Amino acid sequence: MGPLGQYADRIHGYFAFPKLEGDISNRMKFRGKEKLVWSLNNYLGLANHPEVRKADTDACAQYGLALPMGARMMSGQSDLHEQLERELATFVGKESAYLLNYGYQGMVSIIDALVDRKDVIVYDSESHACIVDGVRLHLGKRFVFPHNNIENLKKQLERATRVTQETGGGILVITEGVFGMSGDLGKLDEIVALKKQYNFRLFVDDAHGFGTMGPTGAGVGEHLGVNDGIDVYFGTFAKSMASIGAFVASTKEVIYFLMYNMRSQIFAKSLPMPLVVGALKRLDLVRKHPEYREKLWTITNALQNGLRERGFNLGNTESPVTPVFLSGQTSEGTNLAYDLRENYNIFCSVVGYPVVPKGVIIIRIIPTAVHTLEDVEYTLNAFTKIKENLDAGKYSTGEIVDISK
Ligand SMILES: Cc1ncc(COP(=O)(O)O)c(C=O)c1O
């Protein structure tokens, strides 16, 4: 059944595969009761924005979900797909962009296309599963560096350079803008600085940074002032844009190369028109309404400062992703999350062993622009109480609740 599947009978429908119902907002229904929801990547609050809902509905009425049929290369091309690509490229400061049907598949396929057996991949140890799966397809050497450890990255680059001197290949460094579980940033500035010493190209998965980070929302490269040092940039529509689909941006040459060599797009149907029209509308709102991002950061700062003042360990987050690190067994983590959900009506995700080491519990909170400062205050008070319970061992005795019963 696998590491999580073995608990399926206990967690299915509650901690795993829960059903959140109603319009996407700070308050939704879970098992018929209203909850304060802190677990959706609807960072800018676009999911239920009236203009977004209208654009999606109108586009469905106008085009249906079939158009355009076939892969982009064969028959699935449209002016609107090209327009969205031009607008995305301009927004993230690159020459060209190419749409991807899914972020995950797209990442795997970009990695597969960019390297061959002569090349070496060097990647961060905490990379998202889509990077790990892309690396798995690679037929050449791959070297991993411990998360954000630049000294070790240098060692891996030296090893990689020795390999490529023999094979005649190149080096691709892959990391993330915002690490989605811990909220810390890839050290893109330090990595870009290494280009003076080593010959490599940098590919950044900025799924959580696109729309949330940087003065205009163009991502972590913009935030750290090193956009030009990113050779290949990836963003998804599944988070800030509150939709589905993704894109890759780079030079004209690299994007042309991907258009003609990326298997996930060559051998799959084009992104349906309503998703393209919906993404154009969302991008327009991201550009025209910096106040959505400002509101996201107001909520983020209030929440993170409040939790830190109350003694919670948030690790090294520098993004809206807010992990609360607690010590305890997985059963304590599930009891605690159950208590939050049932007695405080707060819905957030909890992560324990085997996703993180034994003895560590992470409660992951995702602030958005549709949360309020009252939501933050309420949550801070609830967290103070659950921490008291955890420290008093109440969740380990099953005093509050034992979901295994
Ligand atoms: C870092 C990262 N990369 C890629 C993806 C995949 O994106 P999508 O949901 O668009 O497939 C995600 C989403 O979970 C992510 O967090």
The ligand as an SDF file (V2000), in Angstrom:
LIG
                    3D

 16 16  0  0  0  0  0  0  0  0999 V2000
    7.2320   23.1500   -6.9150 C   0  0  0  0  0  0  0  0  0  0  0  0
    6.1400   22.6010   -7.7810 C   0  0  0  0  0  0  0  0  0  0  0  0
    6.4170   22.2830   -9.0590 N   0  0  0  0  0  0  0  0  0  0  0  0
    5.4650   21.7860   -9.8780 C   0  0  0  0  0  0  0  0  0  0  0  0
    4.1820   21.5680   -9.4380 C   0  0  0  0  0  0  0  0  0  0  0  0
    3.1860   20.9480  -10.3670 C   0  0  0  0  0  0  0  0  0  0  0  0
    2.3250   21.8880  -10.8980 O   0  0  0  0  0  0  0  0  0  0  0  0
    0.8680   21.5140  -11.4280 P   0  0  0  0  0  0  0  0  0  0  0  0
   -0.0330   21.4200  -10.2510 O   0  0  0  0  0  0  0  0  0  0  0  0
    0.5600   22.6420  -12.3570 O   0  0  0  0  0  0  0  0  0  0  0  0
    0.9580   20.1970  -12.1470 O   0  0  0  0  0  0  0  0  0  0  0  0
    3.8500   21.9100   -8.1300 C   0  0  0  0  0  0  0  0  0  0  0  0
    2.4680   21.7220   -7.6430 C   0  0  0  0  0  0  0  0  0  0  0  0
    2.1810   21.0360   -6.7370 O   0  0  0  0  0  0  0  0  0  0  0  0
    4.8570   22.4330   -7.2740 C   0  0  0  0  0  0  0  0  0  0  0  0
    4.5930   22.7310   -5.9970 O   0  0  0  0  0  0  0  0  0  0  0  0
  1  2  1  0
  2  3  1  0
  2 15  2  0
  3  4  2  0
  4  5  1  0
  5  6  1  0
  5 12  2  0
  6  7  1  0
  7  8  1  0
  8  9  2  0
  8 10  1  0
  8 11  1  0
 12 13  1  0
 12 15  1  0
 13 14  2  0
 15 16  1  0
M  END
$$$$
